[in-house]
Amino acid sequence: MSKKVTLTIDGKTIAADSNQTILEAALENGIYIPHLCSHENLHPTGSCRLCVVGQQGVEGVVTSCITKVQDGMVIDTHDEKAEKIRKLSCDLMFKTHPSECTGCPKYGKCQLQSISQYVGDTGRKLKANAVSIKANHDNPIILHEMYRCILCGRCVRACNEMRGVGAIRFKEVDGRMQVVIDGASLKDANCRFCTACVEVCPTGSIREHQELADKLEGKTREEGFVPCRNACPAHVDVPRYIRYIREGNYAAAAATVREKVPFPHALGYICVHNCEQECKRTELNEPISIRNLKRYAAQQDNGAFKERGFKKSATGKKLAVVGAGPAGMTVAYYAAKLGHSVTVFEARQLAGGQMRYGIPNYRLPREALDAEINEIFAQEGIEVKYQMEITDAPDLLKQGFDAVFVAIGTHAGVKLPIPGNDLQGVLVNTSFLREFEEGTASVGENVVILGGGNVAIDCAGAALRLGAKSVSMACLEAYDKMTATKEERAWAEEEGIRIYNSKTFHEILDNGSGHCAGVRIQSIQDFYFDENRKAHMELTEGTQETLAADTVIFAVGQRPTISMDPKEFGLDLTHGNYIATKDAAGATSVEGIWAAGDVVTGTQSVIQAIAAARKSVSAIDCYLGGDGNIEEQLTDPQQKDAYIGVIEKFGDMQRIQPRVVPVPQRVQNYHTCGPMDQGFDETMAKEEAKRCLQCDLRCEIAPQRFWSDYVPGGEEE
């Protein structure tokens, strides 16, 4: 059992825990003792000899990182013998270390450099004896330049005692001790690529590849080390819920997602997964299938999160929410939990916005969507008024509402100004997908979609399911530049949808009776937008062709449905009829009215709309007299086990592919076969969760600190 002891260090009397070492007690009290092999998260070894000090009554010196404090100790960190040993240790390290500090990638961030500045010139000139080890840049994520190594042992101890992996070790090579990979490569050594070794290395010996290191610049440790969480617009704690899935705690995984978004199940089907694009696992092979893991967790949700969510007392304040899409429902959900009375005005017969009317049901099953909508609207204090179109936002304030939030989306399709765009058979994406949802859509035998995004893919897939014999897509972008996800493109091509890339659309042809007969396209050699977002393109001569079409669907964008005259809707507009906002929270030109989602930003994603709505509802709550805090912890604090252990062939584990309904069945029987993407079963989910690098564990490692961090007012020369 520990107790408090009193000791004196450099004439300063301090109190310390009896379990602490001299080094720990000194640093905790702002007294710096040089140290390199010692690290807060590693067992001390005392090997570097930089931390030696003098102790009254003890002959010689004591190693402060392995010596426990005792009551009455008198310590002198500047003892003459200790200083000599410290300087000699520094000399011996620099004897084998490269001398070019300014050319080192760790210049200014190197602990050895910092310590040498503290110790000062030793006056001793030892003959350099550089270590001749070739740099190893062949491994993914982590590179090794071990000629910079000072054999402090931190990396080996981190990999072994902290992580339980053992991918690197000490080995005598040509009479010299070196840190080596325990195999032909890090993958061969079953490295988990957690970068603990990178975090503890005091020099530039082990570090990330430069392109990865560059991504850390200007970010906090949490932002840089956990790119999936940072890339998510709502900052869902991805590593935490993946860890819960690996442990089989699916309810906690679902609750973790719900801490940031009220639609975990729907997002599990249709999220654009920005997180996967930034996943560091991509450096090994393919990213973690984060969206499918989210969906599996949501499917196992037992509702336990409800017991932990906040619910504040009624405030007497009234909020009007215009639009029951993802942004509007998010604001309604949190505003009601904050105690405000919420009235939602929805122009259509059902809620959901583009999740219902812009995403086909074979991609997002309506039972999943409706269950989450019902969960939101079951909140006490929410009233929904359907088929109520609001044409004057400020008028709601006159009706007695204390605040208004506008999120009416972008439900008006856009036609390009090309000849033939007014022919019969020429449709726009929004109307077509809405009619597909309502069961009233129809197409001809040959359908051409103009556009290359996910909405264009949805239009193409819907047309195929309505009986079209031939469906083609034509878009300006090259194949690898399409905004449609790789997954969506692959599924579309699997269904027989043909994609014409790098094409411009000259004209929609008339069959002579006022109906479309085809689209004339031409290849683009170069395409770019100028500073005014005006498109410029260079065409390839002799590449004109005609795609036969008795139905043409424009999927090149969409806009809000409100008038371009700001006097009609009552708010300042921008870029035509998008609502202008003054800050990130969505404050508009009228006090008391906020807006967010596609009506502000243009058509983006559901997760972006949710993230923007969270900022808005926080600001609205502050305006109504609250503190704006909507953060929740819907699970017990997670116990992260840093000792992740060995997984054989971890670096080569392949991404688990979801179960997908075969093409004939999912096209011909889409009404009855359920969602085409069937996701994961439990075995698949657990196996995929094992692939996670657990990047967030690096945040648990104490950051590297320099002598100026410990000494008040200290500066490194």
Salt bridges, closest charged atoms under 4 A:
GLU80 OE2 - LYS84 NZ 3.78
GLU83 OE2 - HIS78 ND1 3.07
GLU83 OE1 - ARG86 NH1 3.40
ASP91 OD2 - ARG124 NH1 2.39
GLU100 OE2 - ARG148 NH1 3.53
GLU145 OE2 - HIS137 NE2 3.13
GLU145 OE1 - ARG148 NE 2.84
GLU145 OE1 - ARG207 NH1 2.87
GLU161 OE2 - HIS43 ND1 3.17
ASP182 OD1 - ARG169 NE 2.83
GLU199 OE2 - ARG221 NH1 2.70
GLU199 OE1 - ARG698 NE 2.80
GLU208 OE2 - LYS280 NZ 3.57
GLU208 OE2 - ARG698 NH1 2.60
GLU217 OE2 - LYS109 NZ 3.28
ASP237 OD1 - ARG229 NH1 3.07
ASP237 OD2 - ARG240 NE 3.16
GLU259 OE1 - ARG240 NH2 2.44
GLU276 OE1 - HIS273 ND1 3.97
GLU276 OE1 - ARG655 NH2 3.11
ASP301 OD2 - ARG258 NE 3.09
ASP370 OD1 - ARG356 NH2 2.47
GLU375 OE1 - LYS306 NZ 3.39
GLU437 OE1 - ARG366 NH2 2.72
GLU445 OE2 - LYS469 NZ 3.60
ASP458 OD1 - ARG363 NE 2.78
GLU487 OE1 - ARG291 NH2 2.21
GLU488 OE2 - ARG363 NH1 2.94
GLU494 OE1 - ARG666 NH2 2.79
GLU495 OE2 - ARG465 NH2 2.81
GLU495 OE2 - ARG666 NE 2.78
GLU507 OE1 - ARG520 NH2 3.15
ASP530 OD2 - HIS536 NE2 2.84
GLU545 OE2 - LYS503 NZ 3.30
ASP621 OD1 - HIS340 NE2 2.72
ASP627 OD1 - LYS312 NZ 3.23
GLU631 OE1 - LYS260 NZ 2.67
GLU631 OE2 - ARG614 NH2 2.99
GLU632 OE2 - LYS337 NZ 2.95
ASP636 OD1 - ARG308 NH2 2.42
ASP652 OD1 - LYS187 NZ 3.65
ASP677 OD2 - ARG295 NH2 2.80
GLU687 OE1 - LYS690 NZ 3.73
GLU688 OE2 - ARG691 NH1 2.70
ASP696 OD1 - ARG243 NH2 2.65
ASP696 OD2 - LYS640 NZ 3.29
GLU700 OE2 - LYS640 NZ 3.35
